Amino acid sequence: MTDKDFYKLQNEWSKIYFREINEDDHKKVKFVDRVTGNKSKRILELGAGGGQFAVAAARRNHYVTAVEIQPEFTKHIQNLARTLDSKLLTIINTDFYIVDFDEPFDVICYWDGFGIGNDMDQKCLLEKISPWLLPDGSVFLEVYTPWFWANKAAGVQFHIGDAMREYGFDAVKCCLVDTWWLKENPTLKTSQHLRCYSPADLALLLSDINLSINDIYPGGCVDYENGTYQSDVPLHQAMSYIVRLVHKESKMKER
């Protein structure tokens, strides 16, 4: 299981969430618009972190609701959004497993976080998500692949500022293990465990939920030996992929 204070310590040691909006954030917004259309949409982001995607989407005139459990992260979102029209961004500081909504969304996004907990936790979240989505809406999940993290990344260490980061892989639980510590204090370590899913595994997870895989978009691949990154690789080489989920009845209509 992921350590309770992992994200708080990760950010204290690296300020990884306290950054400005960059080109990658804008690319994610453009990607969502390319797939779902450029019209103004109601977007829900789960686990919004420092709010870079949420604010970038709101700047493109989408009505965004950002849910983030860490209070210091929500303050950073507020800071990023200080020049925004307040109608475009709603920030909710809570656990998305307990939040609920009266009005459904056109788009629901969960970037860089799906897989925390066990399969039942993921199923619980997906069951909650389904009624939050409009009938013709889309869910975008960023999912980690087991093949990359087991074969290419396990054992890799590198530094981020004053912190060290090491990747491991739990083969029994099929989890990426992401461990951080300060260089000056290597005895204090904190780890997150992220369940990795192939598309076939994810489809099994969705078998009795009213959501279905509609599209799969492979992510990139890091070559840790050469320190290079390829943004466009086939799925079997990718470190992650973005899956677009839709309601099952919506997919049936498309056929």
C-alpha positions in Angstrom: 0.0 0.0 0.0 1.1 3.6 -0.6 2.4 5.3 2.5 0.0 7.8 4.0 2.3 10.8 3.8 3.9 9.8 0.5 2.6 12.8 -1.6 3.2 15.3 1.1 6.8 14.2 1.6 7.4 13.8 -2.2 6.4 17.4 -2.7 8.4 18.7 0.4 11.5 17.0 -1.0 11.2 18.0 -4.6 8.4 20.6 -5.0 7.2 18.4 -7.9 3.6 19.6 -7.6 4.4 23.2 -7.0 5.3 24.2 -10.6 3.9 26.4 -13.2 1.8 25.2 -16.1 4.0 23.9 -18.9 3.6 22.7 -22.5 2.8 19.1 -21.5 -0.3 20.4 -19.5 -1.5 22.3 -22.6 -1.0 19.2 -24.7 -3.2 17.2 -22.5 -6.0 19.7 -22.8 -5.6 19.8 -26.6 -5.7 16.0 -26.6 -9.0 15.9 -24.7 -10.4 18.6 -27.1 -9.2 16.7 -30.1 -11.0 13.5 -29.0 -14.1 15.1 -27.6 -14.5 18.3 -29.6 -13.5 21.9 -29.0 -16.8 23.1 -27.5 -16.9 24.3 -23.8 -17.3 21.2 -21.6 -17.8 20.4 -17.9 -14.6 18.6 -16.9 -13.9 16.7 -13.6 -10.3 16.1 -12.7 -9.7 13.5 -9.9 -6.4 13.8 -8.0 -5.7 17.2 -9.4 -2.3 17.5 -7.7 -0.9 21.0 -8.2 -3.8 21.9 -10.6 -1.8 22.5 -13.8 -4.1 20.5 -16.1 -7.2 21.9 -14.4 -6.2 25.5 -14.7 -4.9 25.0 -18.3 -8.3 23.5 -19.2 -10.2 26.4 -17.5 -8.1 28.9 -19.5 -9.6 27.2 -22.6 -13.0 28.1 -21.3 -13.9 24.7 -19.9 -15.8 24.5 -16.7 -13.5 22.5 -14.5 -14.0 20.8 -11.1 -10.7 19.8 -9.5 -10.7 17.3 -6.6 -7.5 17.1 -4.5 -7.1 15.6 -1.1 -3.9 17.5 -0.1 -4.8 21.0 1.3 -1.4 22.5 0.4 -1.9 21.3 -3.2 -5.3 23.0 -3.4 -3.7 26.3 -2.2 -1.3 26.0 -5.1 -4.2 25.5 -7.5 -5.8 28.6 -6.2 -2.5 30.5 -6.7 -2.3 29.3 -10.3 -5.9 30.3 -10.9 -5.7 33.7 -9.4 -6.4 35.5 -12.7 -9.1 33.1 -13.8 -12.8 33.8 -13.9 -14.0 32.1 -10.7 -16.9 30.5 -12.6 -14.5 28.4 -14.7 -12.8 26.5 -11.8 -14.2 24.8 -8.7 -11.6 23.4 -6.3 -12.7 20.7 -3.8 -10.3 19.7 -1.1 -11.5 16.1 -0.2 -11.0 12.4 -0.9 -12.6 11.5 -4.3 -13.8 8.2 -2.8 -16.3 10.1 -0.6 -17.2 13.1 -2.8 -20.4 13.1 -4.8 -21.9 15.3 -7.5 -25.5 16.3 -8.5 -24.7 17.2 -12.1 -22.9 14.9 -14.5 -19.8 15.8 -16.5 -18.9 15.7 -20.2 -15.3 14.6 -19.4 -13.7 12.9 -16.3 -9.9 12.7 -16.1 -7.5 10.9 -13.8 -3.9 11.5 -14.7 -0.9 9.9 -13.2 -2.5 8.1 -10.2 -4.9 5.3 -11.3 -3.8 2.1 -9.6 -3.4 3.4 -6.0 -4.7 0.6 -3.8 -6.0 -2.8 -4.9 -8.4 -4.0 -7.6 -11.4 -3.5 -5.3 -10.4 0.1 -4.8 -10.2 0.7 -8.5 -13.6 -1.0 -9.0 -15.1 1.2 -6.3 -13.8 4.3 -8.0 -15.0 3.2 -11.5 -18.4 2.4 -10.1 -18.6 5.9 -8.6 -17.4 7.5 -11.8 -20.0 5.9 -14.1 -23.1 7.9 -12.8 -21.0 11.1 -12.8 -20.7 10.9 -16.6 -23.1 12.2 -19.2 -24.5 9.5 -21.5 -22.2 10.5 -24.3 -19.3 11.5 -22.1 -15.7 10.3 -21.9 -13.5 9.1 -19.1 -9.7 9.5 -19.6 -7.5 7.3 -17.3 -3.7 7.3 -17.4 -2.8 3.6 -16.8 0.7 2.2 -16.1 1.8 -0.8 -18.1 3.3 -3.9 -16.3 5.8 -4.7 -19.0 7.7 -1.4 -18.9 8.0 -1.1 -15.1 8.9 -4.8 -14.6 11.5 -5.0 -17.4 12.9 -1.5 -18.1 12.6 0.6 -15.0 12.9 -1.8 -12.0 16.1 -1.0 -10.1 16.6 2.4 -11.7 17.7 5.2 -9.4 18.1 9.0 -10.1 18.0 12.2 -8.2 15.5 15.1 -8.3 16.9 18.1 -6.5 17.8 17.0 -3.0 15.8 13.8 -3.2 16.6 10.3 -4.6 14.0 8.2 -6.4 14.1 4.5 -7.1 11.7 2.3 -9.1 10.9 -1.2 -8.2 8.3 -3.8 -9.2 6.2 -6.1 -7.0 5.6 -9.1 -9.4 3.1 -10.8 -7.1 0.8 -7.7 -6.9 1.8 -6.4 -10.4 2.6 -3.0 -8.9 5.1 -0.3 -9.7 6.9 0.6 -6.4 8.1 4.3 -6.4 10.4 5.0 -3.5 11.8 8.4 -2.4 14.3 9.6 0.2 16.5 12.6 0.9 20.1 12.2 0.0 21.1 13.5 3.4 18.8 11.0 5.2 18.6 7.7 3.3 17.1 5.9 6.3 13.7 7.8 5.9 12.0 6.4 2.8 8.5 6.7 1.5 6.9 4.7 -1.2 3.8 4.6 -3.4 2.5 1.4 -5.0 0.6 1.7 -8.3 -1.2 -1.3 -9.7 -0.3 -1.8 -13.3 -2.9 -3.0 -15.8 -2.7 -4.3 -19.3 -5.8 -3.4 -21.4 -7.0 -7.0 -20.9 -6.7 -6.7 -17.1 -8.6 -3.3 -17.2 -11.4 -4.9 -19.3 -11.8 -7.6 -16.7 -12.0 -4.9 -14.0 -14.8 -3.2 -16.0 -16.8 -6.4 -16.7 -19.7 -5.6 -14.3 -19.4 -1.8 -14.5 -21.3 0.4 -17.0 -18.1 1.6 -18.6 -16.2 0.1 -21.6 -12.9 0.7 -23.3 -13.4 2.7 -26.4 -9.9 3.9 -27.4 -6.3 3.3 -26.2 -3.6 5.9 -26.7 0.0 4.6 -26.0 2.3 6.9 -24.0 6.0 7.3 -24.3 9.0 5.4 -23.2 12.2 6.4 -21.3 15.6 4.8 -22.1 17.2 5.2 -18.7 20.6 4.0 -20.0 20.9 6.7 -22.6 18.8 9.3 -20.8 16.4 9.7 -23.7 12.6 9.9 -24.1 10.5 8.8 -27.0 7.0 10.3 -27.0 5.5 8.0 -29.7 6.1 4.2 -29.2 3.8 1.2 -29.8 1.8 0.0 -26.8 4.0 -3.0 -26.0 6.9 -0.6 -25.4 5.0 2.2 -23.6 5.4 3.0 -19.9 1.7 4.0 -19.8 -1.3 4.5 -21.9 -4.4 6.7 -21.8 -7.6 4.8 -22.1 -10.9 6.4 -23.1 -13.9 4.9 -21.4 -17.5 5.4 -22.4 -20.8 4.1 -21.2 -21.5 0.6 -22.6 -24.8 1.7 -24.1 -23.1 4.6 -25.8 -20.6 2.2 -27.4 -23.5 0.0 -28.6 -25.1 3.0 -30.3 -21.9 3.7 -32.2 -22.0 0.2 -33.7 
